[in-house]
Each structure stands twice: as C-alpha cells, then as structure tokens.
C-alpha cells in the first residue's frame, strides 16, 4: 500500500473534475486524514506535535481521486511530505510548492510525476518504511549508553568517519533520543531519532551508524533496540524507520527487533522550478477566483485541464 489516504471519491466531489485546495490548522482533522497508514505518514504526524506544528503548513486537496495532504515544514530544516491521491498532490503543489529548496522526507512513488512538475528532483532514494509496536517489539540486550548533549562531539566524529561533515549540536542531541556503544572511550556505534511525538503516539528512528571496523558484530541492532525501547516506554505506540530495501543486513537486524516492512517511500532533494514563485502566484489567483463559489479560502484546480497542460508533464 502506498497511499496514506483513501482514493475513492464521494459526496459533492464525486462528479466534480476540480480539486478543492485549502490550508488546514485543525490538527484533529489532519490526524484523521493521516491515520490510514501511520508509519508512512509518520513525519507529518510528528509535526502535529507542539513545538513542530507551529512551524508547519498543511494543505488539503479533495477531489475526484480522493484526498491528498502536503506538508511543508521548517523546524527541522525545510522538509516536504506528500500523501494521498496523486492528482490531489499535483493540485496542491501547483499552487503551494513551499520553500525554494527542501528535503522530501516522504512521498509515494506514484507522486513523482507531480513532484517533477514542481521541482528539480535530485539524489532520489527509493526506500522502505518499517515499523514496530509494543506488541511486536523484541528487544536485544547489549552494553549501551544513553547519549547526551555533551556527547555531540563524539557523535559528529563517528558520523564523519565516512568523509562527510557532521554538525549536530548539543541541544539537538539532548532533545532527541540517542544511544551508543563504546570501545573504551571511543564511540563506535550510534542510533538516534528524527522525530519524537508521544502525544501523537509515534516516533521515527534514524541516524543509525557503525564505524566500519566494527560492522558485522550486531552493534547497530543493539543501539537501535535501546532507542526503540525508550520510545515505546515514553508512550510512542508505533516507532518507524526508513531503510534501503537492498540493505539485507539492515533489514535482517530491524526484522529481528520486530520491525515489519510497509509502504515504499521516496526521499529526495527538491529545488523549486519556479524560483521566484510567479507561476504559482498566478495559479493561486485563478484558483481562488474559481474556488469562491465553494466557500472562503477555497482554491479550485481543474485536474482534467491541468492533466493536458503544464501540470501533466513528466519531467526529470
């Protein structure tokens, strides 16, 4: 399953070729829409948590194919999430493409044509979302240590061993959940989190890394187990992570802990095609004029008209 929102149409939109686009600040409504596949929508659900929600914009599109939601957020760096009906995603992005540059943390593979209409898409990763619950979790014991802000230097040094710079701050580490394994004073394996949202009952594990000289010893399994255990204990009923489906050792390690594979997920770096936002601004003006018949703050996009025009082009 790759959609996180139902694709059937009902009610007044069933016979209407237009997608009706609106911004939503109703976190309860958004929570309901995103509930169909919570692990897939984990990044968006996490941004309903106070401290992240105020830095996020959520756009909802309802129309012939069903419903879509697009999130643009800035609290953890410019981030984009797309969920639901592909034509709904296309309608939203035609009007609200977000920041000039952002990181696509979650999209379905079938959203890619719409994304390529709105952005230059680079460094694409085809991944698998996995998730675990309290009922399915099987912990692995190990001599691990909870890492704190004072350990930021050691964490950055470990991540930098493969050549890339790492600049995690003490505040970032302190706010997240990180566990590590040491060889003496040397940090050799680490796992952390991208999002911790106990009020939404969900968290995302990430930044799992082991020094090359220590791989194959099960260290990543142990630190991931420790992070997952704490998240479940803190009230996150579901814990998700993203993995390369071709990384057989990682899949085996996460499966051992009780993680189960779910939807395919695309990640990528995005750069808006219209850097100055002139095209989206003109489309918003027309969409608001058409949407006035449906109510205040509604933007109407004719998906069939768009399908044969600029929004229907599949660009690379």
Secondary structure in CASP SS format (residue, H / E / C, confidence):
PFRMAT SS
TARGET T0000
AUTHOR 0000-0000-0000
METHOD secondary structure of the structure
MODEL  1
X C 1.00
X C 1.00
X C 1.00
X C 1.00
X C 1.00
X C 1.00
X C 1.00
X C 1.00
X C 1.00
X C 1.00
X H 1.00
X H 1.00
X H 1.00
X C 1.00
X C 1.00
X C 1.00
X C 1.00
X E 1.00
X E 1.00
X E 1.00
X E 1.00
X E 1.00
X E 1.00
X E 1.00
X C 1.00
X C 1.00
X H 1.00
X H 1.00
X H 1.00
X H 1.00
X H 1.00
X H 1.00
X H 1.00
X H 1.00
X H 1.00
X H 1.00
X H 1.00
X C 1.00
X C 1.00
X C 1.00
X C 1.00
X H 1.00
X H 1.00
X H 1.00
X H 1.00
X H 1.00
X C 1.00
X C 1.00
X C 1.00
X C 1.00
X C 1.00
X C 1.00
X H 1.00
X H 1.00
X H 1.00
X E 1.00
X E 1.00
X E 1.00
X E 1.00
X E 1.00
X E 1.00
X E 1.00
X E 1.00
X C 1.00
X C 1.00
X E 1.00
X E 1.00
X E 1.00
X E 1.00
X E 1.00
X E 1.00
X E 1.00
X E 1.00
X C 1.00
X C 1.00
X C 1.00
X C 1.00
X C 1.00
X E 1.00
X E 1.00
X E 1.00
X E 1.00
X E 1.00
X E 1.00
X C 1.00
X H 1.00
X H 1.00
X H 1.00
X H 1.00
X H 1.00
X H 1.00
X H 1.00
X H 1.00
X H 1.00
X H 1.00
X C 1.00
X C 1.00
X C 1.00
X C 1.00
X C 1.00
X E 1.00
X E 1.00
X E 1.00
X E 1.00
X E 1.00
X E 1.00
X C 1.00
X C 1.00
X H 1.00
X H 1.00
X H 1.00
X H 1.00
X H 1.00
X H 1.00
X H 1.00
X H 1.00
X H 1.00
X H 1.00
X E 1.00
X E 1.00
X E 1.00
X E 1.00
X E 1.00
X E 1.00
X E 1.00
X E 1.00
X E 1.00
X E 1.00
X E 1.00
X E 1.00
X E 1.00
X E 1.00
X E 1.00
X C 1.00
X C 1.00
X C 1.00
X C 1.00
X C 1.00
X C 1.00
X C 1.00
X C 1.00
X C 1.00
X C 1.00
X C 1.00
X E 1.00
X E 1.00
X E 1.00
X C 1.00
X H 1.00
X H 1.00
X H 1.00
X H 1.00
X H 1.00
X H 1.00
X H 1.00
X H 1.00
X H 1.00
X H 1.00
X H 1.00
X H 1.00
X H 1.00
X H 1.00
X C 1.00
X C 1.00
X C 1.00
X C 1.00
X C 1.00
X C 1.00
X C 1.00
X H 1.00
X H 1.00
X H 1.00
X H 1.00
X H 1.00
X H 1.00
X C 1.00
X C 1.00
X E 1.00
X E 1.00
X E 1.00
X E 1.00
X E 1.00
X E 1.00
X C 1.00
X C 1.00
X E 1.00
X E 1.00
X E 1.00
X E 1.00
X E 1.00
X E 1.00
X E 1.00
X E 1.00
X E 1.00
X E 1.00
X E 1.00
X E 1.00
X C 1.00
X C 1.00
X C 1.00
X C 1.00
X E 1.00
X E 1.00
X E 1.00
X E 1.00
X E 1.00
X E 1.00
X E 1.00
X E 1.00
X E 1.00
X C 1.00
X H 1.00
X H 1.00
X H 1.00
X C 1.00
X C 1.00
X C 1.00
X C 1.00
X H 1.00
X H 1.00
X H 1.00
X H 1.00
X H 1.00
X H 1.00
X H 1.00
X H 1.00
X H 1.00
X H 1.00
X H 1.00
X H 1.00
X H 1.00
X H 1.00
X H 1.00
X C 1.00
X C 1.00
X C 1.00
X C 1.00
X E 1.00
X E 1.00
X E 1.00
X E 1.00
X E 1.00
X E 1.00
X E 1.00
X C 1.00
X C 1.00
X C 1.00
X H 1.00
X H 1.00
X H 1.00
X H 1.00
X H 1.00
X H 1.00
X H 1.00
X H 1.00
X H 1.00
X C 1.00
X C 1.00
X C 1.00
X E 1.00
X E 1.00
X E 1.00
X E 1.00
X E 1.00
X E 1.00
X E 1.00
X E 1.00
X E 1.00
X E 1.00
X E 1.00
X E 1.00
X E 1.00
X C 1.00
X C 1.00
X C 1.00
X C 1.00
X C 1.00
X H 1.00
X H 1.00
X H 1.00
X H 1.00
X H 1.00
X H 1.00
X H 1.00
X H 1.00
X H 1.00
X H 1.00
X H 1.00
X H 1.00
X H 1.00
X H 1.00
X C 1.00
X C 1.00
X C 1.00
X C 1.00
X C 1.00
X C 1.00
X C 1.00
X E 1.00
X E 1.00
X E 1.00
X E 1.00
X H 1.00
X H 1.00
X H 1.00
X H 1.00
X H 1.00
X C 1.00
X C 1.00
X H 1.00
X H 1.00
X H 1.00
X C 1.00
X C 1.00
X C 1.00
X C 1.00
END
